[in-house]
Amino acid sequence: MADAATTQIFHDSDADQRPQPAWYASRIAIYGALVLWAVICLFPIYWTVTTSFKMAPDVMKGNMIPWVDYQPKWIGWKSLGLSPDTIWAASTVRDEFLKRFLNSVIIAFSSSALAVVLGSLAAYGLSRFSYRFGFMRNGDISFFFLSQLILPPVVLALPFLVLYKELALLDTRVGLILLYTLSVLPIVIWIMRDQFAGIPTELEEAALVDGLSIWGAFATIVLPIALPGMVAAFILSLVLTWNEYFFAALLTSTRANTLPVLVASQTGSQGISWWSMAAVSFAAILPLIVIGIVLERYIIKGMAAGAVK
């Protein structure tokens, strides 16, 4: 009995025990491609950060490695009043930067949150109920929302300019919040409809049998399951609204200007102040980097839930 218990029944063939060059080659190729893609994605951030500490000759010469090719200076951050020797001193430039930063925070977060709320409600209705609007059905209505992305922004420039002038919404945060909400709403509906379609209706039917209303089932059953998708839709909307430049430059002048307009203003008659533009650009993308890192697990869950059926 002891010999039977210790006798190995299955054996690896000699071919399986030998090293497999093809397997190692495929792994090297995959990880090499991932490393290359990571370098391509992170290099612009590295260039932006290092350029904010360069002098003009260092930028022109293309020096890349700090303390090796050049000695870092705070010239880019000093132009914003954010260097160690100017951070505590009065600075109109810093005040203007903080004003633009606050405008971007309020406008981007408000429009993204509003788009997620409205888009989630619309997507839930399209995934759970049947609608008929003339010849249009649910699929046609969904395509109508998504088709709004086909229009280039320049086509809508003059209509919105005239409309906002009549409504006294030019150069206001409210005007940009409403416009940005409309611009990202189709994307939110598209993402959330797939999210809700992947949730079994039996869960809501069981909640209704237990005495919950439709809104109660939606709030207690559906929303917690769809939360990763909502976070992913919110992050995508936030990135799009935070970086939007065209309408911010067209519909605002002084009070509601955002960070992208400030970045573009670094180009003048004497050329581009690369160090100042790099400092402003990094300060503008830093909040998105932090939010992306903090909410990474929700983003991955949301994207995976929308892809796996």
Phi, psi and omega in degrees: 000320180296320179293324179292325182287330184263354180283129179279124183277313183258140181231141173287140178289163179298327180293324179288329182281339179284149176303142182249100183300325182296321181294314180294322180296320179294320179294318179297319180294317181295309182291328175296318178295321179295318178296318178298317179294322178296320178296317180297320182286323185271342183299318178301323178293317178299316180297319181296315181295313182292325181293330179293347179249013183261154168273168182302315179298325180294323178293316182294325181280347181077026177295134189245326189258115179293150182065358174245303178272335182202164178261118184298140175232160181268026188297319180294316181285333177293328179292341177261358184074025183243013177278162181303328183272355180236356186295329182263356180267158178294138183209118177290328178294316179295320178298320178293320178298314180296325177296313178296321179297316179296319177300316180297318180298310183295313185291313184292314182292319181293314181293322179293316179295318179295320179294322179293319179296306181294318181294324179293319178296316179294318181293323178295318178296320181289335181268346185243337184235157179258127182242153177219115179235092187067236177273356185273137174246189183303314180297322178293321179294318178297318178294326178298316178298313183292330182291346178294340179285347182289327183293126175289148182303327184296334178292328183269358186298304183294315178301316180291325179296315179293315181298314182292330176293319179291327182269003181058041179252003177293139178059042177230150176294321181300319180299315179290325179298314180296317181293315180294324177299315178296326184288326182260353181301317179301323180293318179296317179298318180298314181292313187287333177296319176295323178297310182291327179294334179276356179266124182300135178290342179299330178296317179289322178297321177295322178294322178293323178296325180284358175109000179282151174279176178298317179293324178295317177296321179296318184284323186264336184251307189284312185300315178300324179289323183273002184302316178302320178294323178294321178295318178298318178295322179295317180295316179297317177296320180296318179297316182294316181286326180295323184266000183292132183243320192301304183288330177296321178284329184280318190259000178232159180227308183228312189282324188246019178297146182248179183296318178304325177292322178293320178298315180294334182286352179288349175272124182228190182292337181266008180109185183269128173276087187300322182293319178291316179297321179295319180295315179295319182296316180294320177297331181283323183271346182301315178300322179293323177297315180297314180297319179298320179291317182294319185259023185300316184294326177290322180296315181295317179297318181294316179293320180293320180295327179281342183263328184268124180238000000 
